[in-house]
């Protein structure tokens, strides 16, 4: 039978335990209430982001688009218009091997990890702790403390500590919003590297083919001028022409021969550059590209779309917009520092000075909310809000400048493409006329109806016109490449595409393409 004293102790203990449970229940309900408020997102401080808009014209300038269609342009694989299998293969190899592209892809993974770090702040921080200690007290301490005391004692503890910031005013949510936008900007930067890479590969490939055409013209002129030199020597031997004609023919031939090594050097450098763009040694493509091939010619019709489509297609514009969004969210992060921070913390542990650590009664716990509020900071927080707002405005101006420069680049590329076509067509006519002139003037020289200077002049002009024609034909195609690059060609604006590619890369080791 329990005594009255024992019953009172038991009743008092049960009442205390009920009070503790009631207090714990209230704290838990308060915690879940704060979590519900956070989840609703109704208390996110700072301005909400509205996508920035840029003013663009409805159509391109008439001078720039003369002879160019403004219809829908297929920009995802624009190099197909040249119908050159070698170029298509180089593009594929560059997509797999280019080192700049691989760096850009790695930066996407970095941004995704940064977003994961920001997202992790939504959840509690849980730490496990444990210790085992053996303590030896001095004899003086033992004598002065009440018995029974042991001079050597053990202490064991094992438990969990947890802290959780309740995002009442949206500081964490704004950070996640900023990290999302930063990830988007990094993805667009990757696409911008794609656009630049494809343009550089195509432009360098066309340059190599143009140099091969120039070399072919130079070699043909060397052969023709060698024939002319032999003609002057025969006429000198027959005492029909003076020695001056021979010396002038030698000068003309040597000048043309000296031009060939320069072209060969430029061609080798172009092939080396292509190898590096593909992520290969500089000499990797010599066997493939040393064989001559015609300069890729552009199609009869080229479509460029409307100016408004630039905002959707150009990765640098899209990246600039995402940078604005990321910075805009930082205004809310800074604003949240004006308000108090709420958090919940707790711990649960087993602690004992004996070996039975998990025995009943050896557990201890703490739980409760906390609040911190920086009441005075000398204006640092408010000035930080102003700073983040100013940085956002700066990036808005950067976005608008990016749009203007993109418009300028497209219109300039269109003009360059059309005007170089006109120049190329004129050079084609001039080459035909120069070839006919050389034949006629040689006949007149042989007949004694003109002096040798006219032959020299026409042979020099023919070589110049042929060389200019080869350069111009290459420039026409290179200017079209520049136009496609200015339009942001080389990818499709599908928001889910790159996510799938990243997943393939992580799971299957497949290259981005």
Helices and strands as residue ranges (DSSP letters): H 4-40, H 62-65, G 78-82, H 85-97, H 99-120, E 125-136, H 139-144, E 152-166, H 171-237, H 243-277, G 282-285, H 286-289, G 307-309, H 310-313, H 315-336, E 341-352, E 363-372, H 380-446, H 452-486, H 497-508
